[in-house]
Amino acid sequence: MRGSAAELSRLLRVPAASGLPRRQSPPTASRPRCAHSNASSTPSEAPIPNYWPPERAVVESRHDWHVLYSHAKHLATARRELTRGKCATLLLSTSQLVLEQSAARGHAAPATSCYLWDHGTATLRPTGRRATPRHHLVELSSLVRYLRYMAKLRPYYRLKRLRDEAERINALPLLPSSAAQTKQAGYSDKFARLIDDQTDEVVRIHRQVTHSHIGPLRLGSDQLIAYPGAFTAPLYFELSGDTRDHGQPSGADMFPCDYMPVLDKCVEQTLDRLLLLFREHGAAAHQCLVPMFAAVMLFGPKLKPSRDSAVTAAFRRLHRGLSDCVTGQPRASSVSFRSLAYLLNSCLHPADISPLCEFAARRLAEAPEAAPLEWLENVCFACARARHGDDPLYEAVSRHVLSQAALASPTVCLNLLWSFSRVQRLHLVGAALERRLLELGPGAFAGLRRPFLRRAVEALRPHLSAPALRVIAGHEHAPLTAAN
């Protein structure tokens, strides 16, 4: 092509200096303000941070649920990895999960306040944002299994023990200077001995390598885990009421705050939403298992609730509501003995156990088959612990015990003897169970813990004969006195 650039531009009718026309950008006023905009706010509002994470739900897909469930299962088998931050994240994500599942089934929550929890920095701040309404519907049977792993982890119980221990240490008086030389424990003891130039002999410990995992990069498939979104990105969760109800001032927007009062309110809301969810949609077996898993998660394996606590009151509402659903069943046989044992042992208030004991007596009376002794023992133990003296219940239990006394294990024998003696009903099963103890012999009790056997001997000393007490004691010293 011949000619200069001016001739070419004249032929194409395009200005030579500009070339192709540039795309015009719209004015600033017409741009839509996005959710993550960094524009300055009004003076009355709190400053908006430069970055807000996406408002994702805890479980938006089947994959999210599998990752969360698998991680809880992994932590249940590796509880040494459970730190304070992981306990808080598990509780907050569980609260939001239960809230999402109840909303997905048509039980919308009331007006709530929202918080943003950052697992990486262990900080919490109120926010006006909400999590996305996209939820994956989780089956209630799968949710019950997830609560079972939460009961093994006991996150709230661990955090509460740490808080109570810190308050106890802060309340102690200051020790005198002479007490500084007392022996300390853990890392602080080693640090003090290093300052004093007291070192122990170094012992090299060789790592044992098995043939299946040779080398540092050979990992088993169970060690390759994925972390849920709540552990890798900030978590949005909602609570009922205003932020002032959670122990935070109204002007605390956008600023970090103490998460322990919020955590207590979060657990209380979780129990209320669990009651709503399983009362309306749960099966009878689910309604029996959920209170036990919640009790162990909150109060530990010994099930010792705190007095005058909002969490304890919320758990009592949960147990009462689900117990009413179970005892209102038209057919008592629809509830298994296993489920009944779980529901009875999770009753932490003796005043609430009478309807359950009456239902248990009706279930045992209508049972066409013999109840398994391991569950019968738990049913009787829960009723005797509350000192429930209903004769029809223990008469129904005794009929099942007498028909299977020849098959009772040492632990079952001891627990049944203790339960019946506690309510003065030992004459119903005492002779058959004592005869079973003599048949077992001392060798059957060798595998049981010695403190447990000593407590059994002391508790049953007024009720059993000397030969039976010697069988229980095994290699311990023979009891001095026994029943006539």
Secondary structure as the mmCIF struct_conf table of DSSP 4:
data_model
#
loop_
_struct_conf.conf_type_id
_struct_conf.id
_struct_conf.beg_label_comp_id
_struct_conf.beg_label_asym_id
_struct_conf.beg_label_seq_id
_struct_conf.end_label_comp_id
_struct_conf.end_label_asym_id
_struct_conf.end_label_seq_id
BEND BEND1 GLY A 3 GLY A 3
HELX_RH_AL_P HELX_RH_AL_P1 ALA A 5 LEU A 12
TURN_TY1_P TURN_TY1_P1 ARG A 13 ARG A 13
TURN_TY1_P TURN_TY1_P2 ALA A 16 SER A 18
BEND BEND2 LEU A 20 LEU A 20
HELX_LH_PP_P HELX_LH_PP_P1 PRO A 21 PRO A 27
HELX_RH_3T_P HELX_RH_3T_P1 THR A 28 SER A 30
BEND BEND3 ARG A 31 ARG A 31
HELX_LH_PP_P HELX_LH_PP_P2 PRO A 32 CYS A 34
TURN_TY1_P TURN_TY1_P3 ALA A 35 HIS A 36
TURN_TY1_P TURN_TY1_P4 PRO A 43 SER A 44
BEND BEND4 GLU A 45 GLU A 45
HELX_LH_PP_P HELX_LH_PP_P3 ALA A 46 PRO A 49
BEND BEND5 ASN A 50 ASN A 50
BEND BEND6 VAL A 58 VAL A 58
BEND BEND7 SER A 61 SER A 61
HELX_RH_AL_P HELX_RH_AL_P2 ARG A 62 THR A 77
HELX_RH_3T_P HELX_RH_3T_P2 ARG A 79 GLU A 81
HELX_RH_AL_P HELX_RH_AL_P3 ARG A 84 ALA A 104
TURN_TY1_P TURN_TY1_P5 ARG A 105 GLY A 106
BEND BEND8 ALA A 111 ALA A 111
STRN STRN1 THR A 112 ASP A 118
TURN_TY1_P TURN_TY1_P6 HIS A 119 ALA A 122
STRN STRN2 THR A 123 THR A 127
BEND BEND9 GLY A 128 GLY A 128
BEND BEND10 PRO A 133 PRO A 133
HELX_RH_AL_P HELX_RH_AL_P4 LEU A 140 LEU A 153
HELX_RH_AL_P HELX_RH_AL_P5 PRO A 155 ALA A 171
BEND BEND11 LEU A 172 LEU A 172
HELX_LH_PP_P HELX_LH_PP_P4 PRO A 173 PRO A 176
HELX_RH_3T_P HELX_RH_3T_P3 SER A 177 GLN A 181
BEND BEND12 THR A 182 THR A 182
HELX_LH_PP_P HELX_LH_PP_P5 LYS A 183 GLN A 184
TURN_TY1_P TURN_TY1_P7 GLY A 186 GLY A 186
HELX_RH_AL_P HELX_RH_AL_P6 TYR A 187 ILE A 195
TURN_TY1_P TURN_TY1_P8 ASP A 196 ASP A 197
HELX_LH_PP_P HELX_LH_PP_P6 ASP A 200 VAL A 202
HELX_LH_PP_P HELX_LH_PP_P7 HIS A 206 GLN A 208
BEND BEND13 HIS A 211 HIS A 213
BEND BEND14 GLY A 215 GLY A 215
TURN_TY1_P TURN_TY1_P9 PRO A 216 LEU A 217
HELX_RH_3T_P HELX_RH_3T_P4 SER A 221 GLN A 223
HELX_RH_AL_P HELX_RH_AL_P7 GLY A 229 THR A 232
BEND BEND15 ALA A 233 ALA A 233
STRN STRN3 LEU A 235 SER A 240
BEND BEND16 GLY A 241 GLY A 241
HELX_RH_3T_P HELX_RH_3T_P5 THR A 243 HIS A 246
TURN_TY1_P TURN_TY1_P10 GLY A 247 GLY A 247
TURN_TY1_P TURN_TY1_P11 SER A 250 GLY A 251
TURN_TY1_P TURN_TY1_P12 ASP A 253 MET A 254
BEND BEND17 PHE A 255 PHE A 255
STRN STRN4 CYS A 257 CYS A 257
BEND BEND18 TYR A 259 TYR A 259
HELX_RH_AL_P HELX_RH_AL_P8 MET A 260 HIS A 281
HELX_RH_AL_P HELX_RH_AL_P9 ALA A 284 PHE A 299
TURN_TY1_P TURN_TY1_P13 GLY A 300 LEU A 303
HELX_LH_PP_P HELX_LH_PP_P8 PRO A 305 SER A 306
TURN_TY1_P TURN_TY1_P14 ARG A 307 ASP A 308
HELX_RH_AL_P HELX_RH_AL_P10 ALA A 310 THR A 327
TURN_TY1_P TURN_TY1_P15 GLY A 328 GLY A 328
BEND BEND19 PRO A 330 PRO A 330
HELX_RH_3T_P HELX_RH_3T_P6 ALA A 332 SER A 334
BEND BEND20 VAL A 335 VAL A 335
HELX_RH_AL_P HELX_RH_AL_P11 PHE A 337 ASN A 345
TURN_TY1_P TURN_TY1_P16 SER A 346 SER A 346
HELX_RH_3T_P HELX_RH_3T_P7 PRO A 350 ASP A 352
HELX_RH_AL_P HELX_RH_AL_P12 SER A 354 GLU A 366
BEND BEND21 PRO A 368 GLU A 369
HELX_LH_PP_P HELX_LH_PP_P9 ALA A 370 PRO A 372
HELX_RH_AL_P HELX_RH_AL_P13 LEU A 373 ARG A 385
TURN_TY1_P TURN_TY1_P17 ALA A 386 ARG A 387
HELX_RH_AL_P HELX_RH_AL_P14 ASP A 391 GLN A 404
HELX_RH_3T_P HELX_RH_3T_P8 ALA A 405 LEU A 407
HELX_RH_AL_P HELX_RH_AL_P15 PRO A 410 ARG A 422
TURN_TY1_P TURN_TY1_P18 VAL A 423 GLN A 424
HELX_RH_3T_P HELX_RH_3T_P9 LEU A 426 LEU A 428
TURN_TY1_P TURN_TY1_P19 VAL A 429 VAL A 429
HELX_RH_AL_P HELX_RH_AL_P16 GLY A 430 LEU A 440
HELX_RH_3T_P HELX_RH_3T_P10 PRO A 442 PHE A 445
TURN_TY1_P TURN_TY1_P20 ALA A 446 GLY A 447
BEND BEND22 LEU A 448 LEU A 448
HELX_RH_AL_P HELX_RH_AL_P17 ARG A 450 LEU A 460
TURN_TY1_P TURN_TY1_P21 ARG A 461 HIS A 463
BEND BEND23 LEU A 464 LEU A 464
HELX_RH_AL_P HELX_RH_AL_P18 ALA A 466 ALA A 473
TURN_TY1_P TURN_TY1_P22 GLY A 474 HIS A 475
BEND BEND24 GLU A 476 GLU A 476
HELX_LH_PP_P HELX_LH_PP_P10 HIS A 477 PRO A 479
BEND BEND25 LEU A 480 LEU A 480
#
